[in-house]
Amino acid sequence: MSLPLYDAHNHLRDERLVSQLDDILEHCRSVGVARMVVNGTSEKDWPAVAALARVHNLIIPSFGYHPWYVRERSNEWKQRMEAFLDEFPTAIGEIGLDRWMENYDLPDQERVFTTQFQLACQRNLPITIHCLKAWGRLHELLKELPELKRGFLLHSYGGPVEMVKPFVELGAYFSISGYFANERKARQREAFKQIPDERLLIETDAPDMWPPDTLNQFPLIDPDTGKPMNHPANLKSIYQWVADLLERPVETLARQMKENFERLFGSG
Ligand SMILES: [Zn+2]
């Protein structure tokens, strides 16, 4: 029997996956994927995330406004998000701060971030956070905001190793993706070794963040562009890679991941 695996972050509703979705989900089930958090990133994709979650019970839907898209938001974005959260009181994300993107407007990103954070506090929901080149500011902001009892996930943590502890103290979980198996990501692998066992999670971020070839057991191609994509069933090889990185049996790691995932996202 395969170990139950938990994908803390992906984008299964991505347009590029739609035509192959049934096969993709079958492969996920065949390797033991028990549950996955499927993130919405703007008003445009929330309806599709909800539609998937109504049909597939391994999906935990998450609704958020990603910093890349906040500029496109409508005046009713908050009410729209609340309507989805009324139906699915599961999670908020992907939200965040990004100073890597072109022409970023950090004060505007912070306004939308704060509104969503407060919603999570009111509804006692976990949050998934994307952060690029804004770790110091994110930490300041989280310190000013009320405590989020459920905790929050820093997905694909790419921040400095010294900030692991301060974020842990604020309630952070950290998810690692197979992308960090790339040669040049040695510094980040060291940061992941500093994360307390009970705060670590594993993600694919599929269809993005594809891992090196050795972990890419389910090659997937975007039919429109011919470009390779990351398959969420690669989660199994990513688990094995993380177990090797942390020098422990994959069974021990898998038990810990299940506990952590259920503590943060609920046991459904
Ligand atoms: Zn993402």
Residues whose N, C-alpha, C, O or C-beta is under 5 A from the ligand:
A	BS01	ZN	E94
